[in-house]
Amino acid sequence: MELLQTLVLSLLLALAIRAFVAESFVVQGHSMEPTLHHGERVLVVKLGIRWREPQPGEIVVFRPPQQPGGEYIKRVIAGPGSVVALDDGRVIRDGVVLEEPYVVYDDRSDLPPLEVPPGTVFVLGDNRPSSYDSRSFGPVPVDRLDGRAVLVFWPLGRIRWLR
């Protein structure tokens, strides 16, 4: 009986950690290259995602608006109240061209200035030519964010912290 109680308690604890604290996420596709690669596993911290808005530069996992099922992983480019635009592939936030050393693939996309509405964030993939992101579906409501990606832990040879 004691063994059964221990197993049930362990299962409940594991489910609570996965639901509210952290879980793993498998990167699908190439939209975040070169930062993240297809098949890598990342640790996604859920704790705190509701208490503070994600900051530009952070990588988040979210359920895309108007898309049933599935989760995406992208980089936050701008938060509520910021004005974001793309000019020949260059991201302009609040009138300043962003330095984006993580973007290495040539992209010439344009986007007219857009003020990010309250309660949302604007996200882009690092591999812009291969990314389905806020350029297509608009800003993401913060209540659709599942957590922040903080660590690549698989494969073992590529363990690293994320910014």
N, C-alpha and C positions, 0 to 999 in steps of 0.2 A: 504494500500500500504506500509506503514511504517513497519507493522508487517511482511509482505512478505520479504521486504529488510533485516530485522533483521534475519529472519529465514535463508535466503539464505546466508547471511554473516556468520552466526553461523555455518552452514553446511560446507562452504568453509574453515573456520578456523579449524574446527574439522578434516576435511580431510587433511589439510596441516600439522597439528600437528601429525596425525597418519602416514603420509607419510615421514616426515622429522625430527620429534623431538622424539617421543616415542609412543609405543603401547604396548598392553598386549599380552602375549603369554601363551597358555595353554600347560603345560608339558604333553606329550603323552608317555606312556611307563615307563620303570624302569631303563633306562640306566644311569641316573644321581643320583640314590639313593646311599647313604643316603642324599645327599645334596638337591636334588629336588625329589618330589614324583609325581606320576601320578595324574593328575587332578589339581595340584597347578597352580595358575596363577602368572606370573612374569611380572614385568615392564621391558621392553626392551628399552633402550635409543639408538636412532639412531643417534642423533646429535653427531658429532665428530668421528664416526666410520671410516670416510674417511680421517680424518685429522691426525690421529695417529694410528699406528698399535696396535692391542690389545696386552696386556702384558701376559706373562705366568701366569696362575692361574685365569685369568678372564674367565667368562662364557659367551659364545657368541651364538647367534642364526644365522643360516646361511642356505642357499640353497645348498645342497650337490652337488658336481661336478658329472656330468654324471647321474643325477637323475632328471627327470622332476617333477615339483610340490613338495610341501611339504617343511617343514623347520625342522631342527634339532637343538638341544641345547646340547652343549658340552663344555668342559673346554679346553682352550688353554694351550698346553704343551710346545710348542716351536715356535719361530718366524723365519723369514728368516735368513739363514746363520748358524743357530744352527744345531748341529748333534744330532739326537735323536735315541735311540735304546731301546729295551726291552729285559731284560735277566731274565727269570724265573718270569715274571710279574713285575719286578722292572724297573722303567723308568730311563734311563740314558740320561742326556742332557749335551752335551759338556764335557763328561767324568765324570760327577758328578751324583751319584744316588740321585734322588729327594726324599725329605720328602713329603709324600702325606697322611696326616692324614684323608683326606676325602675318601680314598679308604679303604673299610672294607671287601670287598668280595674277596676271594682267587682267584687269577688269575696266571696262569703259562705261559702266552704267551711270545713268543720271536719275536723279530724283528731285523734284522741286521741293523747296523748303516745306517742312512739316513740323508743326508744334506737337510734341508728344503730350497726349492728354493726361490729366490727373489719373493716377491709379494704373498707369501702364509703363512699359519700357520698350525701347526700340532695339531689336536684336539683329545681328548679321552673322553669317558664317565667315570664318577666316578665308575660306576658299570661295570667294565671291562668285566666280563663274559657275560653280557647282552647288550653290546654296539656295534653298527655298527658305526665305526668311521674311523679315518685316517689310522688305521691298514688295513682296507679293501679298502677304496677309495682314500687313499693318502692325501697329504696336500691340504688344502682348499684355493683357491684363495681369497685374501682379498676383491676383488670386489663382492664376493658372500656372504659376511658377511652383515647381516641386522642390527645388533646392539648388545649391551652388556646387559646382564641380571643383574639388580642391586638390585631388591627388590622382595621378595615374598609377595604378598598382599592378596592372597586368598588361603585357608580359613583364616578367620580373626584370629583364634586362633594360626596360625603359621606365622604371619607377621614377616619378618626379612630381614635385609640387606644381600646381597651376596658379596663375595669377589671373 
